[in-house]
Every structure is written in C-alpha cells, then in structure tokens.
Amino acid sequence: EHGGQVIHVDPVGANRYEGLAQADLILITHVHGDHLDPEAVKKLSKAGTVIIGPESVGKQLAGTIVLRNGETRQVGPTTVEAVPAYNLKRGPSAGTFYHPKGEGNGYVLTYTGRRCYIAGDTEAIPEMAALKNIEVAFLPMNLPYTMTPEEAAAAARLFSPQLVYPYHYRGADLAAFQKALEGSGIAVRIRDWYY
C-alpha cells in the first residue's frame, strides 16, 4: 500500500488474503499457477480494480489490461512499466525454458518519485543493468526455476537498489544471499515469502 493505493502482486491462495484490503491494482507476472490464481484475484477485486499482466495472462483472465515488455500504464498515482523476466539457461529440457523471453513481465512501479522493481520469475538478465534509481527490489531465488542466492545477489548488484527482499526462496540459503551482498551498500530484508 502506498498513498492509499492498495497493490497486490501475483496473489495466490484466496484464503491467505482474509482481512486484507481489496486492491486498486493487481499485477500478474505470468501464467504459472503459483502466480496466477483467478480465485484470489476475484477475492481481492472490487469495482474499479485494475488488473495488469502479460498477453498470456490476458488470454486466461478476463478484464486484464495487457502490457508487453517496455510498455507503461498510469494507474492512479502509480506508473507501471512492464520489463522483461525470463530464463537464460534453465528449463525442463535442452532448448526450452521455464520462463521464455517475452512471455512474462517484471514490473517497475514509480510513485511520488520512488521506484520499486518486482522481478517476476527471472534469472539475472542483462536488462537489469538498465534499471535506474530503484529504491526497493523484489528478487526470486528458487531452483530450478529462477536463481541461486549468489545469482540473485549478482542480479541486485547490476542495478544497486537501496533495499532488496528475496522471495520464492523455499529451500534457498538465505545466509548465502546476505553474505554475497555484504559491502555492496544494498540492505537485505528477509520476510516469510515463498510466493
């Protein structure tokens, strides 16, 4: 929540949202079941809720405003920019990827001069080096789908946010992530966020 605007990203498990405010804005990064849950989206939606996602989400969730990588949309006080999120090397078999380039989104949110990066499911992709003035970043680290703790730390170093939260980290070595960012000037906060 920022400035009275409630934003949910990849809400999954409708029961997890009991007692939380309904959304003004819902961002969906991609179609995998641990990111797209139509029941959770329905529970969090109210009249006027804006739902944004990539084309693959738009095909599965009616009412989604489709943003492709590089496109932006103003939603109240927040500018939403869709940025790439994809695998460079990881996939279920040779030549295929868990998250193909162009199918999913990360998002950069800009509000009152502050910038927040939500990576989506991705590896440390070259486009991260172009991110500027990121205050808070959310980076995934879960094998085999995204990054190791060391890769996630290297990704953070590409654009040097002030603060980074790892997510999707079940089974990952959080201490290794923190150690890899020592001396970087990037603060690390750990919360109980697998999804």
Secondary structure, DSSP 4 states (H G I P E B T S, - for coil): -BTTB-EEES---GGGGTTSPPPSEEE---SSTTT--HHHHHHH--TT-EEEE-HHHHHHSTTPEE--TT-EEEETTEEEEEEEE--SS--SSTT--SS-TTTEEEEEEEETTEEEEE--S----GGGGG--S-SEEEEE--TTTS--HHHHHHHHHHH--SEEEEES-TT--HHHHHHHTTTSS-EE---S---
